[in-house]
Amino acid sequence: MTPEEQKRVLREHEVPLADWFVLSLVGLWPFPAATAARTAASHSEGDPLGSISSTEADRSVSECLQRNWLRVVDRTSLSKIREGLLRKPALGPIYGLPRIGDLDFTPRGARLFLRVRSRIHETSLTSQHVFVVERKKKTHLFTVRLEAAKKAAEQAKKGLRTVSGPTKIGPWRVYWWERFSKGYRVAVTNGPDKN
């Protein structure tokens, strides 16, 4: 999709470009509210859609908060996130929960982000993506599609590491707001590559 087509999708959803840069940042991971605007502006540099200043990003953060697309996580919102996870059980969220003081989606904002992202990236970004969770002794690789899991396992084996999987898993979450009905996990024993 060309940058102009992407901008058209944003207009159709009434999402200003500066707001999209802020929402996209939060779509990567929750960010400390105090640095989110500056980071969103920095991430926009060189983007084919254009770039935004820190001042524009700061104004956008305020507008996204007013529109109830984003929130600064507090104890109450964290408790509500946990309650929601209990209602629809799944493995994860593999990247954990946001911290108090993070800028994060509201349920409304998460739905908007997922809807716009799926339109802009007509083939799902997550279909071939490998989500990596590193621990001391093992690294877990999560994918939506079996082909991506097999490819990740083969790559890990090239490093002469011990690999198990891919193993089919049931419902799982990357973040509290992104749930998949099924997926695959590859476990890799950590250690130095021998290449």
Sequence and secondary structure as in RCSB ss.txt:
>XXXX:A:sequence
MTPEEQKRVLREHEVPLADWFVLSLVGLWPFPAATAARTAASHSEGDPLGSISSTEADRSVSECLQRNWLRVVDR
TSLSKIREGLLRKPALGPIYGLPRIGDLDFTPRGARLFLRVRSRIHETSLTSQHVFVVERKKKTHLFTVRLEAAK
KAAEQAKKGLRTVSGPTKIGPWRVYWWERFSKGYRVAVTNGPDKN
>XXXX:A:secstr
  HHHHHHHHHHTT  HHHHHHHHHHHHS EEHHHHHHHHHHHHTT TT    HHHHHHHHHHHHHTTSEEE  H
HHHHHHHHHHHHS  B  TT    TTEEEE HHHHHHHHHHHHHHSSS TTSS  EEEE SSEEEEEESSHHHHH
HHHHHHHHTT  EEEEEEE SEEEETTEEES EEEEEEE      
